[in-house]
């Protein structure tokens, strides 16, 4: 329980507060007052609630659940082929973490923030106060998908409501100044309109840059997933090219379909659904050499 409480730092608190604020503004300042309980209103409310709730569930999953812990006393497979040993270390020797004082499985790395090794570590995320690794990477991808959908929906609703309000205001001014001038009273008063304008403008200002940044991040991780790379492995590849190391094929790139199958699971229909548990394993991965050994080719 205490460890769970420690997970909620300033960044996590700000993210949760932003979630609540954007959802409340969308529902109570846009959907209910504008669309009421009409079919479009109910449809927008259901879609927004589903995408927001799913992304929030996945976000909390990424915050509180382990990213992938190396089993204590783990040792490399002594019968592993030399090709696989090359993946682990340049000199062919098994990788060893001097800080954790134990061997490291392939693709695992030591996190300086979490102070331990993480299976198939991608990066440490300050906004979840946790690493993104083998056990929660699928959840992280699903979170990015739904939070982007939720933010785009939020931006669209606020923009549409603003345009509708401006158009309505222009029509009211025409009525006031026309040949048959008559007073028109705004439904909730001038003060409420100012309050709604402040709330919607601030929500839009929060949602727009967040949507742009997260959509770019989602696109980047889709690219990484299609090539079966982690952020660390990509950076290692860039560093090697800068140092003049000859190009070599990424050993875990099995082709787009097999890569997604390995990361997101066997059931294609469940790829976009939030997971119910962490991904298992993480200390062994199929390589292109394994596929070649069995006569398989990349898709």
Buried (B, 14 or more C-beta within 10 A) or exposed (E): EEEEEEBBEEBBEEBBEBBEBBBEBBBEBBBEBBBEEEEEBEEBBEEBBEBBBBBBBBBBBBBBBBBBBBEEEBEBEEEBEEBBBBBBBEEEEBBEBEEBEBBBBBBBBBBEEBEBBBBBBBBBBEEBBBBBBBBBBBBBBBBBBBBBBBBBBBBEBBEBBBEEBEEEEEEBEEEEEEEEEEEEEEEEEEEEBEEBEEBBEEBBEBBBEBBEEBBEBBEEBBEBBBBBBBBBBBEBBEEEEEEEEEEEEBBBBBBBEBBBBBBBBEEEEEBEEBBEEBBEEBBBBBBBBBBEEEEBEBE
